[in-house]
Amino acid sequence: MADGPVTPAELLDAKKASPVQVLVRLALTLVLLYLIFGVLIPGFASYSDIWASIKRLDAAGFAVLVCLTGLVETLKSLSPVVLVDGLGLRRSFLAQETSAMVSYTVPGPSGTAMRYVTYRRYGLGTDDFGRSTVVTSLWDTATVLLMPCLAIGLLSAQADVPGRVVWLTLIALAATVTGIVVVALILRSERFARGFGERLGRFVNWARGVVRRPKPQDYADMVAGFRGDLRDSLRRHWRGMTAVILAKELVVYLVLLVSLRSVGAGRGLLTAVEVFAVYAVVKVATMVQITPGGVGITETLYISALLWASGGAGEDAIVGGVFVFRMFTYLGPILLGLVCWPVLGRVVRGRPARPGVIRRG
């Protein structure tokens, strides 16, 4: 086991990609986006029909979606505030939006790196950054995994539920049960946590080797450390974190529901419970994002799941509603980041980022 310090930069990205690797990845991303936006989505509805549906969004609907988007981004910023003393909502919001702008436009762990540098310029320690990042990520994951359970309960109270919606939710529920069992075992036993970390490390090492990156140093210690952070946060902050993250997921769901309703996907096409079930399923399916911000893949999954749930009815309204939803949840943070970037520059001006290390062993 290595005893030396490891910088967060080494954990974020162990080796800079070569120009050839960058070009190959860019080419693959462009091919994927072409297949999604040039082949798959036009197969659902023509872009002229999609645009006609989007134009049905009126001023009132637009205003509601703007307010909901602002609330979503504020709730995202509240999670670190709960965990890090002295951060404050204003500074957390600036860090969140600028890192989201970078993350949604630059491949790799760019947003995490941006947030780390911002925290260091705020004068916060590496431990603060690591704890807030790890615990927030784990809490988000746990909430996403639990949503299909809630969806199943809500669907059971609905008189007539399409079998397609039930099957979609049961598939996500299977992933939920698996994830909850693994997390419970990690929390219960350090031995299991280390064993799981070792097995995860072997897989990640192999995957990183495919793209010619050196192996990370010790996943057993990493998972065991996550276990300690999560147990400590459960004792101290579980009420605040749970309230913030549940509220955030509820508001994002409302953005999807309002987007669909605003362009003509009414209750006769999809009920609010059915939309929530699809939302829960797609959130589980998009936990790992291949493209920056999940662009292309997220839209395709939402459209496919909603059309399956509706039995193929209302294609134009569903596709238009999904594009409106992504306009606010994907492009919205990018625009907010562009506004926050110069403000953040004034806040941290003259405060160089301090080097930090994470000790092991």
Secondary structure, DSSP 8 states (H G I E B T S, - for coil): ---S-B-HHHHH-SS---HHHHHHHHHHHHHHHHIIIIIIHHHHS-HHHHHHHHTT--HHHHHHHHHHHHHHHHHHHHHHHHHSTT--HHHHHHHHHHHHHHHTTSSSTHHHHHHHHHHHHTT--HHHHHHHHHHHHHHHHHHHHHHHHHHHHHHHTSS---HHHHHHHHHHHHHHHHHHHHHHHHHH-HHHHHHHHHHHHHHHHHHHHHTT----S-HHHHHHHHHHHHHHHHHHHHHHHHHHHHHHHHHHHHHHHHHHHHTT--TTTS-HHHHHHHHHHHHHHTSS-SSGGGTTHHHHHHHHHHHHHHTT--HHHHHHHHHHHHIIIIIHHHHHHHHHHHHHHHHHTT-------B---
